[in-house]
Amino acid sequence: MDFFGVLQLIGGLCLFLFGMETMGGGLTRASGSKLEQILENLTSSVPKGVLLGCVVTAVIQSSSATTVMLVGFVNSGIMQLRQAIPVIMGANIGTTVTAWLLSMTGIEGDNFFIQMLNPMSFSPILAVIAIVFILFSKNERRKNLGYVFIGFAVLMYGMDMMSSSVEPLKDVPEFVNILTMFSNPVLGVAAGTLFTAAIQSSSASVGILQALCMTGSISYATVIPIIMGQNIGTCSTAILSAIGANKGAKRVAAVHLSFNIIGTVLFLALFYALNAVIGFGFMEKIAGAEDVALIHSLFNICSTLVLMPFCRQLEKLAIVLVKDAPEQKAQDETLTVLDERFMETPSVAVAQCRTAAHKMASLSRDCINAAMNLVDTFDEDKFAYVDKLESKIDRYEDAIGSYIVRLSSLDVTTADSKELSMILHSIGDLERISDHARNIAESAQELHRKKISFSPEARAELAVFIKAVREIVDMAVASFVEEDEKKAAMVEPLEEVIDALRSEITNRHVRRLQSGRCTIELGFILQDVGTDLERVADHCSNLAVCTIETKNDQFDMHHYISDVKEYDKDHFAERVAAYERKYVLPAPVA
């Protein structure tokens, strides 16, 4: 091979790796957050876990990416180790799809239809369709499909360049001698492991091996141990990802590595034992690209079938390898849910942002409810609980906001980008609700400290006010978490009623103040509590509007509120009237 042949080989390898990355990225974006939903909804069924791992990996074209996601899920507590084990097994099978696609380049024949089955024949057509989709289509799904097509076309051209560049090597004795060295099982496994660990992709490593096979110089004796090593080398990505994670996540990487090592040892021991006794005649025969794909698939399928009944034992082995040790104090669950590993798969990271925001919403609801309870019955422990929740919610806002900023700089779909905008808008309102909760708790603490209390009339009015605020908080949070537009549409009418309650309570307080039935000091505290409750309702309105508007490309709160009052004014008025009947202040004392 001359200098230009080396350049062609390097260029082909670069195109191959770029095409694989582009195709996998397009497939991942097209699948959206379904990947996260599929992996999260696993049951204890081992066969189902294997099947799902196989499907997910076949979709995103990377067993390493699937395993890294599993490390993240276990690290954040979303998934247990025993759930991840069968998914890892399935991922090893799913990654063999790429090898079969690449093996189709060897299809030959005079028939037009047979020739069109060769990827190098239909890749130009896919490339044309891809360019049209990417440049001229505004549909996000078509654009993602375009990236899948162009990635596949580039991958195939890279494969063809590599095959062409190494073809002259079949006549070079030194090259043949080097390959013969790898027929030694130990050297072959080591070579496959090191090379795959270096490029961080077993699919790419297998593709390069298939390109070398097209020289007609590589025998089965060389191919088999190299493929075994490639399966071990792909574990390097998960091992690197587990660095800095908790012991559960490290055990996922340990399972991945031990599964592939055990499978390799069993396969090689049985295979070479039979070869020594029987003597396989095909060992010195030349292996083709389709033979590499077949061996790759058979090995992974057989390993999975043999080890599937031993999932419990693999779990125990991982526990032995990664021992229980005193860990540092756990972070807030939001900081583990928003794992940096998910950035490798943006659609999954977006789903994790949603999960964290939903948790934040629940915490904000608990915080304001606990604070409103203190107005009637003050308790120092419950005050401390409100204070703790408010601080925690602040950390949630900081963590989610920072995560979204970093995530937005990645290649996210339009739908995911809209959802991130909605979450970013919403967490500000959720954090402000907790701030008002703390203010209300401090007002209750002031009443307790000064040993003063509202008049029976004021307490009765405030009870109605608080009851209405409880409902609007519950409704707004439920609509946000469940993404329920119908519930969200019920928030604004109640917010109007709450505004009216606030105004009427203020007027009544002024009249009591004028008649000497209330003190100025109590009046200030009542005003503070009323203001905070009204502001909570305002933020609930914003939250509901954001839930509705997330399906549009605008976040104009005032525009939506004016529209809903005009467009659906009959129903809007009916809902307002219903809430007015539900939340009636007691008759004022003469």
Order of alpha helices (4+ residues) and beta strands (2+ residues): alpha-alpha-alpha-alpha-alpha-alpha-alpha-alpha-alpha-alpha-alpha-alpha-alpha-alpha-alpha-alpha-alpha-alpha-alpha-alpha-alpha-alpha-alpha-alpha-alpha-alpha-alpha
